[in-house]
Amino acid sequence: MIKVAIIGAGSIGFTRGIVRDILSVPEFRDNVELAFTDISKRNLDMVYRLCKRDMQAAGVKSTITATTHRRDALKGANYVFCTIRQGGLDAFQLDIDIPLKYGVDQCVGDTLCAGGIMYAQRTIPAMLDFCKDVSEVSAENCRFISHVNPMVMNTWACTKYGHGVNFVGLCHGVEGGHWQIANVLGLKREEVDIICAGINHQTWYVSVKHKGQDMTGKLLAAFEKHPEYSRTEKVRIDMLRRFGYYSTESNGHLSEYVPWYRKTPDAIKRWIDLGSWINGETGGYLRVCTEGRNWFETDFPNWMKGDPLKYGPEHRGHEHGSWIMEGLETGRIYRGHFNVQNRGCITNLPADAIVEVPGYVDANGLNIPIVGDLPLGAAAVCNASLSVQRLAVEAAAAGDDQLLRQAMMMDPLVGAVCEPPAIWQMVDEMLVAQAQWLPQYKRSIAAARKRMAGGKLIKTHQGYKGAARLHTKSVAEMTRDSAKARQNAAAADKAAADRKAAISRKK
C-alpha cells in the first residue's frame, strides 16, 4: 500500500479533488491508504464522510482514516499533501480589513502585498512544524506536496529550514493561462505548446508555439479583441502590452502584486471587472470563502444525498499532485510546472529563490531543465517580488519584526499607497490583531501594543470597505439559489474559479 497523508483535510474543495485524482489512476485504485488530519474535528468528519461515500460508490479497495493527531496520520506516509489556511477565515479577514484602513485594497491577499506577507508569518512556523514531523515519522524519501499560499514564501522557508524534507509547491495557474491563450488563438489547448517560467503567480509564457511557429507576437491583438477577456483581464492585457509576455495570474491576483493598478479607488474601478470575484473585487476571495464555508456547514446533509464523485481517467483533474505520484510510482513521464529552488534554472533570478518552472517526473524523480534568462522586464518584475519574499521568509523564521516592516515597505503596492510611518503603524496593528497565530513575535507584539495604546496614531480610514467590495451573502440569501451556493462552496479552493475565469471555452 502507498500511504498518502493530507494535512488540512477539512478543506472540502482540495481534499475531495485530491482523492478523486489519486484514485483515478488504475495502479492506485486499490492500493492507497489515505490518512486525513485537521485541527477541526467537525470539518474533518464532514469531508471524511463525503470521501468515504465517494470511495464506496466507486468500489475501490483503498482505505481511508481520519484523525486530529497529525503525527499519527503522517507515520509511514510516502506522500504528504498540505492544504491548510493558518488562522482560518478569521485571520484572513484581518489580512484584508486592516490594510484597507491604510488604503491598501486587495482582491485576494494570499501571495504578496500586506495580506500575503502576514499570511506567511502565520503559515511558515506551522509548515516548518509539519516538515519536522515528516522528517521524524514519515517514510524515507517522503514527498511533501504543498498547495498552500503564499507559495513562494512557504516553499522557500521549507526548502531552507524544513529539516531536509523533499518539498515541492504546486499551483494550477499555468494551466488556466494555457487555456486562455489557446482560446484567443482559436486553437485547442493540446495544439499550443508553452514554456512558462518565473515565480508563482508571476510566471510568464515566454514561449507559445503552434506547430513550431512562435505565436507570442499575436497574443496582444488576440486578447484585445476577445469579447470577454478584453473586459475581464485588463490588467493582464496591459502587462502583456508593456512587457511583451502574458502572465499566469488572474486580473485580481496580478493587480495586487504590482504598484500600478490598485493604488487609488479610481484606478481600481478602471482596471477591474465585477463579473467574477477573481477579476479584482475588493476582498473577493474572502467573500467567496466565507459564503462557501457557511453554506457547506448548512447544506452538508444535502451533499451527502447528492451524487458521489466518479473516479476514472476521464474524471481526473489538472492539479499536479496525482500526476507526480503516477510518474514516480509507474515511470510514466509527466510534464508539468513546479515550484522549486532555482539553482540556476532561470539564470537571471537568484539561485536560492523559489521559481515556478517546467519539469518532468518519472521513476527517476522530478527533473528540472535549464530555462535560461527571462526577458529583462519579466525578470525585473519577479526580482521586485523576490526581494519582498526573501525579507518575509527570514522575518517569519526568526520572528524579526524589523525584517517584517522592511518587507512591507518594499512591497510594490503597499509602497505605492503608504508612507513609511503608516506602514510601521499598520504592521503594529496587524501584529497585535493576529497575536494568537504569531508565537515567534511575542516580544514585538508586546512592544506594538504599547505603541498602539500610548502613542499619537496616524489617522486611518476606519470602516472603509474598499473601492469594489460586494456584499457577503447570508445563508438565508444563499438558500434562494441553493444550487449556485453549493457550486460556490465546492469552488472555494480557488481552482475552479481560476479555471472558469480562465477557460471560458468557445461558445
NUPATI-208424 format. One line per field, with one value per residue (C-alpha): residue number from 0; residue in three letters; x, y negated, z. Coordinates in Angstrom, 3 decimals. Layout:
nr: [NUM, ...] .
rest: [ALA, ...] .
x: [X, ...] .
y: [Y, ...] .
z: [Z, ...] .
//
This chain:
nr: [0, 1, 2, 3, 4, 5, 6, 7, 8, 9, 10, 11, 12, 13, 14, 15, 16, 17, 18, 19, 20, 21, 22, 23, 24, 25, 26, 27, 28, 29, 30, 31, 32, 33, 34, 35, 36, 37, 38, 39, 40, 41, 42, 43, 44, 45, 46, 47, 48, 49, 50, 51, 52, 53, 54, 55, 56, 57, 58, 59, 60, 61, 62, 63, 64, 65, 66, 67, 68, 69, 70, 71, 72, 73, 74, 75, 76, 77, 78, 79, 80, 81, 82, 83, 84, 85, 86, 87, 88, 89, 90, 91, 92, 93, 94, 95, 96, 97, 98, 99, 100, 101, 102, 103, 104, 105, 106, 107, 108, 109, 110, 111, 112, 113, 114, 115, 116, 117, 118, 119, 120, 121, 122, 123, 124, 125, 126, 127, 128, 129, 130, 131, 132, 133, 134, 135, 136, 137, 138, 139, 140, 141, 142, 143, 144, 145, 146, 147, 148, 149, 150, 151, 152, 153, 154, 155, 156, 157, 158, 159, 160, 161, 162, 163, 164, 165, 166, 167, 168, 169, 170, 171, 172, 173, 174, 175, 176, 177, 178, 179, 180, 181, 182, 183, 184, 185, 186, 187, 188, 189, 190, 191, 192, 193, 194, 195, 196, 197, 198, 199, 200, 201, 202, 203, 204, 205, 206, 207, 208, 209, 210, 211, 212, 213, 214, 215, 216, 217, 218, 219, 220, 221, 222, 223, 224, 225, 226, 227, 228, 229, 230, 231, 232, 233, 234, 235, 236, 237, 238, 239, 240, 241, 242, 243, 244, 245, 246, 247, 248, 249, 250, 251, 252, 253, 254, 255, 256, 257, 258, 259, 260, 261, 262, 263, 264, 265, 266, 267, 268, 269, 270, 271, 272, 273, 274, 275, 276, 277, 278, 279, 280, 281, 282, 283, 284, 285, 286, 287, 288, 289, 290, 291, 292, 293, 294, 295, 296, 297, 298, 299, 300, 301, 302, 303, 304, 305, 306, 307, 308, 309, 310, 311, 312, 313, 314, 315, 316, 317, 318, 319, 320, 321, 322, 323, 324, 325, 326, 327, 328, 329, 330, 331, 332, 333, 334, 335, 336, 337, 338, 339, 340, 341, 342, 343, 344, 345, 346, 347, 348, 349, 350, 351, 352, 353, 354, 355, 356, 357, 358, 359, 360, 361, 362, 363, 364, 365, 366, 367, 368, 369, 370, 371, 372, 373, 374, 375, 376, 377, 378, 379, 380, 381, 382, 383, 384, 385, 386, 387, 388, 389, 390, 391, 392, 393, 394, 395, 396, 397, 398, 399, 400, 401, 402, 403, 404, 405, 406, 407, 408, 409, 410, 411, 412, 413, 414, 415, 416, 417, 418, 419, 420, 421, 422, 423, 424, 425, 426, 427, 428, 429, 430, 431, 432, 433, 434, 435, 436, 437, 438, 439, 440, 441, 442, 443, 444, 445, 446, 447, 448, 449, 450, 451, 452, 453, 454, 455, 456, 457, 458, 459, 460, 461, 462, 463, 464, 465, 466, 467, 468, 469, 470, 471, 472, 473, 474, 475, 476, 477, 478, 479, 480, 481, 482, 483, 484, 485, 486, 487, 488, 489, 490, 491, 492, 493, 494, 495, 496, 497, 498, 499, 500, 501, 502, 503, 504, 505, 506] .
rest: [MET, ILE, LYS, VAL, ALA, ILE, ILE, GLY, ALA, GLY, SER, ILE, GLY, PHE, THR, ARG, GLY, ILE, VAL, ARG, ASP, ILE, LEU, SER, VAL, PRO, GLU, PHE, ARG, ASP, ASN, VAL, GLU, LEU, ALA, PHE, THR, ASP, ILE, SER, LYS, ARG, ASN, LEU, ASP, MET, VAL, TYR, ARG, LEU, CYS, LYS, ARG, ASP, MET, GLN, ALA, ALA, GLY, VAL, LYS, SER, THR, ILE, THR, ALA, THR, THR, HIS, ARG, ARG, ASP, ALA, LEU, LYS, GLY, ALA, ASN, TYR, VAL, PHE, CYS, THR, ILE, ARG, GLN, GLY, GLY, LEU, ASP, ALA, PHE, GLN, LEU, ASP, ILE, ASP, ILE, PRO, LEU, LYS, TYR, GLY, VAL, ASP, GLN, CYS, VAL, GLY, ASP, THR, LEU, CYS, ALA, GLY, GLY, ILE, MET, TYR, ALA, GLN, ARG, THR, ILE, PRO, ALA, MET, LEU, ASP, PHE, CYS, LYS, ASP, VAL, SER, GLU, VAL, SER, ALA, GLU, ASN, CYS, ARG, PHE, ILE, SER, HIS, VAL, ASN, PRO, MET, VAL, MET, ASN, THR, TRP, ALA, CYS, THR, LYS, TYR, GLY, HIS, GLY, VAL, ASN, PHE, VAL, GLY, LEU, CYS, HIS, GLY, VAL, GLU, GLY, GLY, HIS, TRP, GLN, ILE, ALA, ASN, VAL, LEU, GLY, LEU, LYS, ARG, GLU, GLU, VAL, ASP, ILE, ILE, CYS, ALA, GLY, ILE, ASN, HIS, GLN, THR, TRP, TYR, VAL, SER, VAL, LYS, HIS, LYS, GLY, GLN, ASP, MET, THR, GLY, LYS, LEU, LEU, ALA, ALA, PHE, GLU, LYS, HIS, PRO, GLU, TYR, SER, ARG, THR, GLU, LYS, VAL, ARG, ILE, ASP, MET, LEU, ARG, ARG, PHE, GLY, TYR, TYR, SER, THR, GLU, SER, ASN, GLY, HIS, LEU, SER, GLU, TYR, VAL, PRO, TRP, TYR, ARG, LYS, THR, PRO, ASP, ALA, ILE, LYS, ARG, TRP, ILE, ASP, LEU, GLY, SER, TRP, ILE, ASN, GLY, GLU, THR, GLY, GLY, TYR, LEU, ARG, VAL, CYS, THR, GLU, GLY, ARG, ASN, TRP, PHE, GLU, THR, ASP, PHE, PRO, ASN, TRP, MET, LYS, GLY, ASP, PRO, LEU, LYS, TYR, GLY, PRO, GLU, HIS, ARG, GLY, HIS, GLU, HIS, GLY, SER, TRP, ILE, MET, GLU, GLY, LEU, GLU, THR, GLY, ARG, ILE, TYR, ARG, GLY, HIS, PHE, ASN, VAL, GLN, ASN, ARG, GLY, CYS, ILE, THR, ASN, LEU, PRO, ALA, ASP, ALA, ILE, VAL, GLU, VAL, PRO, GLY, TYR, VAL, ASP, ALA, ASN, GLY, LEU, ASN, ILE, PRO, ILE, VAL, GLY, ASP, LEU, PRO, LEU, GLY, ALA, ALA, ALA, VAL, CYS, ASN, ALA, SER, LEU, SER, VAL, GLN, ARG, LEU, ALA, VAL, GLU, ALA, ALA, ALA, ALA, GLY, ASP, ASP, GLN, LEU, LEU, ARG, GLN, ALA, MET, MET, MET, ASP, PRO, LEU, VAL, GLY, ALA, VAL, CYS, GLU, PRO, PRO, ALA, ILE, TRP, GLN, MET, VAL, ASP, GLU, MET, LEU, VAL, ALA, GLN, ALA, GLN, TRP, LEU, PRO, GLN, TYR, LYS, ARG, SER, ILE, ALA, ALA, ALA, ARG, LYS, ARG, MET, ALA, GLY, GLY, LYS, LEU, ILE, LYS, THR, HIS, GLN, GLY, TYR, LYS, GLY, ALA, ALA, ARG, LEU, HIS, THR, LYS, SER, VAL, ALA, GLU, MET, THR, ARG, ASP, SER, ALA, LYS, ALA, ARG, GLN, ASN, ALA, ALA, ALA, ALA, ASP, LYS, ALA, ALA, ALA, ASP, ARG, LYS, ALA, ALA, ILE, SER, ARG, LYS, LYS] .
x: [0.000, 1.082, 0.270, -0.920, -1.467, -3.423, -2.827, -5.738, -8.082, -11.092, -10.765, -13.630, -12.600, -9.000, -9.326, -12.164, -10.446, -7.099, -8.714, -10.577, -7.442, -5.266, -7.821, -8.474, -5.014, -5.574, -2.499, -3.679, -7.362, -6.993, -3.530, -3.640, -4.022, -5.433, -4.863, -6.710, -5.755, -7.045, -7.300, -11.075, -12.722, -16.052, -14.711, -12.551, -15.511, -17.660, -15.014, -14.085, -17.714, -18.038, -14.836, -15.639, -19.051, -17.392, -14.910, -17.583, -19.704, -16.684, -15.982, -12.309, -10.385, -8.140, -8.690, -9.339, -8.897, -9.189, -7.551, -6.826, -3.452, -1.157, 1.816, -0.436, -1.576, 1.997, 3.502, 4.916, 3.483, 5.033, 3.359, 2.076, -0.320, -0.907, -3.900, -4.057, -5.125, -3.347, -5.642, -8.644, -11.032, -10.766, -7.127, -7.895, -10.461, -7.749, -5.389, -7.949, -9.628, -6.641, -4.684, -7.901, -7.814, -4.459, -5.663, -4.219, -7.064, -6.505, -8.548, -7.021, -4.234, -2.662, 0.552, 2.143, 1.074, 0.190, -2.121, 0.239, 3.161, 1.159, -0.229, 3.380, 4.162, 1.379, 1.929, 5.700, 6.088, 3.283, 4.784, 8.179, 6.496, 4.954, 8.338, 9.841, 7.132, 7.576, 11.327, 10.784, 7.845, 7.106, 8.648, 12.155, 12.192, 8.596, 7.408, 5.832, 3.419, 2.136, -0.820, -0.521, -0.143, 1.863, 3.523, 6.948, 7.437, 6.272, 8.329, 11.382, 11.157, 10.577, 13.380, 15.826, 14.676, 12.470, 14.695, 15.725, 12.223, 11.683, 9.358, 7.569, 4.964, 2.097, -0.257, -2.799, -2.210, -0.148, -2.963, -5.542, -3.484, -2.704, -6.442, -6.878, -4.063, -5.437, -8.886, -7.874, -5.824, -8.795, -6.883, -7.242, -5.106, -3.200, -2.206, -0.434, 2.964, 4.139, 7.183, 6.180, 8.743, 9.071, 7.816, 4.459, 1.597, 4.059, 5.028, 5.452, 4.580, 7.991, 7.315, 3.958, 4.120, 1.698, 3.186, 6.603, 5.535, 6.052, 2.683, 3.827, 3.631, -0.002, -1.257, -1.832, -4.133, -5.933, -6.605, -7.586, -10.311, -11.610, -15.212, -14.765, -11.080, -10.847, -13.270, -12.255, -8.436, -7.488, -4.501, -3.068, -3.535, -1.844, 1.086, 1.300, 1.247, 4.038, 6.285, 5.620, 4.633, 1.433, 1.392, -0.269, -2.492, -5.989, -6.772, -7.464, -4.343, -1.949, -3.360, -2.168, 1.391, 2.495, 2.262, 0.206, -3.391, -4.778, -3.157, -6.279, -10.021, -10.430, -7.652, -9.218, -12.546, -10.841, -8.850, -11.151, -14.391, -17.050, -18.476, -16.432, -14.527, -11.333, -11.349, -10.452, -13.272, -12.106, -11.748, -13.329, -11.713, -12.525, -16.187, -16.306, -14.564, -16.866, -20.006, -18.701, -17.836, -21.165, -23.125, -21.225, -21.835, -25.540, -26.031, -23.891, -26.817, -27.724, -24.116, -24.354, -27.586, -26.058, -24.325, -20.880, -17.826, -16.908, -13.389, -11.546, -9.166, -11.967, -12.896, -9.378, -8.486, -5.498, -3.805, -0.252, -0.114, -1.613, 0.404, 3.615, 2.683, 1.890, 5.202, 7.252, 5.420, 4.808, 7.597, 5.164, 6.555, 4.620, 5.432, 4.181, 5.159, 6.556, 7.711, 11.272, 14.556, 16.023, 19.615, 20.414, 17.293, 16.379, 19.791, 18.887, 16.960, 18.681, 19.875, 18.298, 14.886, 11.817, 10.808, 7.899, 9.308, 8.729, 9.755, 9.457, 8.567, 9.278, 10.612, 13.947, 12.359, 11.442, 13.811, 14.093, 15.670, 17.527, 15.255, 17.976, 17.370, 13.886, 13.243, 14.707, 11.383, 9.812, 12.861, 12.664, 9.044, 9.947, 13.033, 10.971, 8.680, 11.542, 13.114, 9.869, 9.526, 13.110, 12.605, 9.264, 10.674, 13.528, 11.180, 8.811, 11.576, 13.306, 10.367, 12.168, 9.675, 12.277, 12.559, 8.768, 8.433, 11.056, 9.169, 6.031, 7.946, 9.429, 6.102, 5.156, 1.530, 1.990, 4.885, 2.791, -0.012, 1.571, 4.291, 6.783, 5.183, 1.832, 3.466, 5.075, 1.725, -0.083, 2.438, 1.917, -1.839, -1.617, 0.814, -1.466, -4.636, -3.052, -1.084, -2.685, -1.153, 2.261, 4.115, 7.518, 6.650, 5.757, 8.173, 7.439, 3.703, 4.097, 6.008, 3.446, 0.610, 2.314, 2.771, -0.837, -2.131, 0.109, 1.310, -0.202, -1.581, -1.838, -5.446, -6.819, -9.968, -11.999, -14.766, -13.590, -14.903, -12.746, -13.293, -15.118, -16.427, -19.563, -21.989, -21.237, -24.454, -26.081, -27.183, -30.768, -29.850, -27.911, -30.872, -32.787, -30.372, -29.101, -27.597, -25.401, -24.438, -23.438, -21.287, -19.658, -18.828, -17.103, -15.120, -13.862, -10.384, -9.882, -9.020, -12.495, -12.839, -9.463, -10.401, -13.859, -12.479, -9.547, -11.065, -14.356, -14.499, -15.525, -19.238] .
y: [0.000, -3.586, -5.832, -9.362, -11.787, -15.013, -17.852, -20.274, -17.608, -19.570, -21.680, -20.335, -21.574, -20.417, -17.219, -15.677, -16.527, -15.127, -11.822, -11.582, -12.342, -9.810, -7.006, -7.669, -6.210, -2.472, -1.409, -3.400, -2.474, 0.396, -0.336, -3.560, -4.173, -7.681, -9.359, -12.633, -15.082, -18.517, -20.655, -20.977, -17.709, -18.881, -19.829, -16.717, -14.476, -16.042, -15.700, -12.180, -11.076, -12.577, -10.976, -7.612, -7.690, -8.531, -5.669, -3.139, -4.176, -3.744, -0.285, -0.962, 1.120, -1.712, -2.701, -5.971, -7.131, -10.489, -11.834, -15.131, -13.710, -14.839, -12.599, -9.524, -10.454, -11.181, -7.987, -5.922, -8.243, -8.053, -11.284, -14.227, -16.754, -20.040, -22.348, -24.400, -28.019, -29.013, -31.167, -30.288, -32.921, -34.934, -35.755, -36.156, -38.840, -40.787, -40.440, -42.290, -44.708, -46.231, -47.199, -48.731, -51.286, -52.419, -52.496, -49.099, -47.479, -43.775, -41.301, -38.098, -38.935, -35.489, -35.775, -39.212, -42.638, -43.185, -40.188, -37.745, -38.866, -38.398, -35.096, -33.914, -34.986, -32.708, -29.848, -29.369, -28.292, -25.753, -24.418, -24.014, -22.029, -19.783, -19.301, -18.314, -15.699, -14.356, -14.049, -12.115, -9.765, -9.534, -7.046, -7.605, -9.935, -11.002, -13.658, -16.748, -18.260, -21.702, -23.608, -26.305, -30.013, -32.162, -29.553, -31.146, -32.118, -28.788, -26.747, -28.959, -28.548, -24.785, -24.277, -26.239, -25.366, -22.291, -19.541, -18.265, -17.209, -16.567, -19.526, -20.781, -23.519, -23.169, -25.681, -25.468, -28.998, -27.922, -25.636, -28.423, -30.806, -27.999, -27.530, -31.275, -31.526, -28.624, -30.179, -33.591, -31.937, -29.786, -26.572, -23.505, -23.586, -20.449, -22.182, -25.008, -24.235, -26.566, -27.265, -29.169, -30.404, -32.942, -32.893, -31.602, -33.902, -35.918, -33.234, -34.270, -32.408, -33.016, -30.621, -29.978, -27.796, -26.159, -23.550, -25.050, -28.631, -31.245, -32.823, -35.238, -38.303, -37.545, -37.386, -41.077, -41.647, -38.371, -39.274, -42.861, -41.736, -38.866, -39.702, -38.536, -38.857, -42.411, -43.285, -40.913, -40.786, -44.452, -44.236, -41.099, -42.528, -45.776, -43.855, -41.946, -45.293, -46.767, -43.730, -41.645, -38.403, -37.071, -36.313, -33.423, -35.006, -36.386, -40.078, -40.312, -38.454, -40.290, -43.722, -43.490, -42.300, -45.411, -49.140, -50.474, -49.245, -49.380, -52.408, -54.612, -53.837, -55.372, -53.210, -50.073, -50.855, -51.380, -48.149, -45.535, -43.795, -42.693, -39.860, -37.424, -37.969, -36.771, -39.757, -42.193, -42.642, -44.065, -41.132, -38.926, -35.666, -36.264, -36.759, -33.588, -31.549, -32.901, -32.192, -28.762, -27.763, -28.926, -27.227, -23.952, -23.724, -24.415, -22.262, -19.246, -16.763, -17.561, -16.988, -13.503, -12.915, -14.150, -12.074, -10.812, -11.839, -9.459, -8.063, -7.300, -8.904, -10.898, -12.461, -13.338, -16.974, -19.070, -19.541, -18.181, -16.081, -12.817, -13.089, -13.425, -10.305, -8.447, -9.396, -8.383, -5.116, -3.885, -5.551, -7.201, -10.614, -13.688, -17.240, -19.988, -23.237, -23.097, -25.449, -24.518, -26.159, -27.885, -26.561, -28.170, -27.086, -30.732, -32.277, -35.904, -35.189, -34.375, -30.781, -30.319, -31.753, -29.635, -29.634, -28.140, -26.311, -23.365, -19.954, -16.263, -13.442, -9.761, -6.880, -8.707, -11.648, -15.243, -16.717, -20.442, -21.580, -24.871, -27.694, -30.361, -34.090, -35.522, -38.607, -41.556, -43.216, -39.995, -39.281, -42.791, -42.256, -38.914, -40.304, -43.090, -40.459, -38.158, -40.912, -41.195, -37.441, -36.933, -39.506, -37.991, -34.445, -35.446, -37.568, -34.630, -32.141, -34.399, -36.409, -39.578, -42.430, -44.782, -42.499, -42.218, -46.005, -46.177, -43.535, -45.682, -48.790, -47.010, -45.519, -47.187, -48.016, -48.870, -51.154, -52.837, -53.625, -54.204, -56.389, -54.710, -55.853, -54.460, -51.155, -50.930, -51.534, -49.062, -46.358, -47.135, -46.836, -43.562, -42.034, -42.866, -41.697, -38.375, -37.698, -34.280, -32.937, -34.588, -32.980, -33.929, -37.632, -37.617, -40.435, -42.507, -42.225, -43.445, -46.498, -47.104, -47.027, -49.753, -51.916, -51.427, -52.254, -55.167, -56.923, -59.516, -57.371, -58.226, -58.723, -55.841, -55.255, -53.443, -51.343, -51.796, -48.908, -49.385, -50.557, -47.476, -45.393, -43.313, -42.092, -38.748, -36.756, -35.222, -31.594, -32.780, -34.707, -31.764, -29.443, -31.244, -29.742, -26.607, -25.070, -28.115, -28.228, -24.569, -25.178, -28.150, -26.077, -23.467, -26.179, -27.997, -26.485, -28.908, -26.232, -26.009, -29.774, -30.133, -27.589, -29.013, -32.516, -31.326, -28.794, -30.390, -27.718, -28.631, -29.148] .
z: [0.000, -0.726, 2.217, 1.445, 4.317, 3.815, 6.297, 6.334, 5.014, 6.280, 3.110, 1.023, -2.414, -2.433, -0.423, -2.348, -5.630, -4.494, -3.514, -6.818, -8.828, -6.987, -7.122, -10.823, -11.556, -12.235, -10.248, -7.218, -7.236, -4.772, -3.433, -1.395, 2.323, 2.803, 6.179, 6.777, 9.514, 10.506, 13.652, 13.119, 14.058, 12.662, 9.225, 9.134, 9.873, 7.159, 4.458, 5.625, 5.333, 1.848, 0.584, 2.162, 0.481, -2.868, -2.465, -1.554, -4.536, -6.837, -5.414, -4.700, -2.166, -0.992, 2.631, 4.450, 8.048, 9.802, 12.958, 14.661, 15.760, 12.958, 13.673, 13.616, 10.110, 8.974, 10.361, 7.495, 4.825, 1.363, 0.246, 2.260, 0.745, 2.567, 2.046, 5.267, 5.830, 9.035, 11.149, 9.006, 7.768, 10.995, 10.254, 6.548, 7.426, 9.261, 6.278, 4.158, 6.565, 8.403, 5.251, 3.840, 6.668, 5.268, 1.663, 0.619, -1.330, -2.095, -4.097, -2.671, -0.230, -0.063, -2.095, -1.837, -0.545, 3.124, 3.366, 1.723, 3.886, 7.101, 5.857, 5.527, 9.098, 10.348, 7.952, 7.839, 11.503, 11.041, 7.824, 9.479, 12.260, 9.623, 7.986, 11.335, 11.852, 8.320, 8.833, 12.057, 11.416, 7.677, 5.267, 3.971, 0.960, 1.648, -0.810, 0.740, -1.810, -0.834, -2.249, 0.429, -0.274, -0.169, -2.369, -2.895, 0.740, 2.183, -0.266, 0.296, 4.076, 3.914, 1.402, 3.578, 7.090, 6.619, 8.065, 4.633, 3.615, -0.109, -0.736, -3.860, -4.255, -6.725, -8.329, -11.158, -12.505, -15.515, -16.658, -16.577, -18.693, -21.149, -21.716, -22.246, -24.771, -26.786, -26.656, -28.027, -30.776, -31.767, -31.095, -28.917, -25.794, -26.793, -30.037, -28.182, -26.664, -23.908, -21.804, -18.694, -16.177, -13.386, -9.810, -8.622, -9.614, -11.709, -14.184, -17.817, -21.020, -22.567, -25.442, -27.136, -30.236, -32.632, -34.961, -34.329, -35.122, -32.399, -31.569, -28.851, -31.104, -31.951, -28.368, -27.660, -30.623, -29.920, -26.280, -27.093, -29.487, -27.343, -26.304, -22.704, -21.808, -23.158, -20.346, -17.544, -17.958, -18.411, -16.040, -17.639, -21.101, -20.088, -18.616, -21.917, -23.730, -21.560, -21.030, -24.152, -22.414, -20.863, -17.132, -15.377, -12.774, -12.965, -13.189, -9.450, -8.396, -10.677, -9.866, -6.234, -7.000, -8.872, -7.996, -10.894, -10.908, -7.341, -5.735, -5.841, -5.778, -9.241, -10.658, -9.217, -10.858, -14.221, -14.165, -12.661, -13.560, -11.071, -13.141, -11.035, -7.784, -9.417, -11.773, -8.974, -6.431, -3.101, -0.703, -3.335, -2.329, 1.327, 0.410, -1.658, 1.048, 3.761, 1.785, 0.826, 4.394, 5.801, 3.082, 3.290, 7.039, 6.493, 3.426, 4.374, 4.634, 1.031, -0.064, 1.390, -0.529, -3.790, -6.421, -5.385, -7.385, -10.182, -10.423, -13.620, -16.141, -17.751, -14.391, -13.288, -12.570, -13.623, -10.235, -10.489, -7.312, -8.540, -11.762, -9.752, -7.808, -11.020, -12.605, -9.573, -8.959, -12.517, -14.511, -16.908, -17.851, -16.739, -17.781, -15.510, -13.800, -10.287, -7.540, -6.604, -5.634, -8.669, -8.581, -11.942, -13.839, -14.519, -14.906, -14.148, -10.917, -7.601, -7.268, -3.822, -4.778, -5.419, -9.071, -10.981, -13.971, -16.313, -15.078, -15.835, -13.468, -13.950, -11.867, -11.572, -9.748, -10.504, -13.095, -13.863, -17.166, -17.658, -18.842, -19.160, -18.848, -18.516, -20.665, -18.755, -17.981, -16.760, -14.609, -13.126, -12.061, -10.468, -8.726, -7.122, -5.606, -4.614, -2.526, -0.560, -0.238, 0.950, 3.713, 4.715, 4.882, 7.151, 9.272, 9.804, 10.552, 13.101, 14.448, 13.352, 13.143, 11.612, 8.585, 8.513, 8.331, 5.602, 3.617, 3.872, 2.776, -0.226, -1.319, -4.628, -3.819, -0.138, -1.080, -3.782, -1.334, 2.096, 3.566, 5.951, 9.241, 8.116, 7.161, 10.601, 12.295, 10.020, 10.961, 14.652, 14.213, 12.291, 14.780, 17.698, 15.934, 14.867, 18.053, 18.668, 15.443, 15.779, 18.712, 17.248, 17.637, 21.337, 22.303, 19.210, 19.842, 23.423, 22.193, 19.425, 21.969, 23.989, 20.907, 19.795, 23.278, 24.166, 21.054, 18.773, 15.987, 12.317, 11.307, 9.238, 7.204, 9.865, 8.368, 4.777, 2.704, -0.379, -3.925, -5.157, -2.274, -2.682, -0.042, 1.636, 1.404, 4.437, 4.490, 4.102, 0.954, -0.469, 0.201, -2.535, -5.073, -3.357, -6.497, -7.073, -3.384, -3.459, -6.541, -4.822, -1.709, -3.851, -5.657, -2.560, -3.042, -5.992, -8.547, -10.039, -10.125, -11.825, -14.451, -15.007, -15.440, -17.498, -19.821, -20.945, -23.601, -27.108, -27.358] .
//
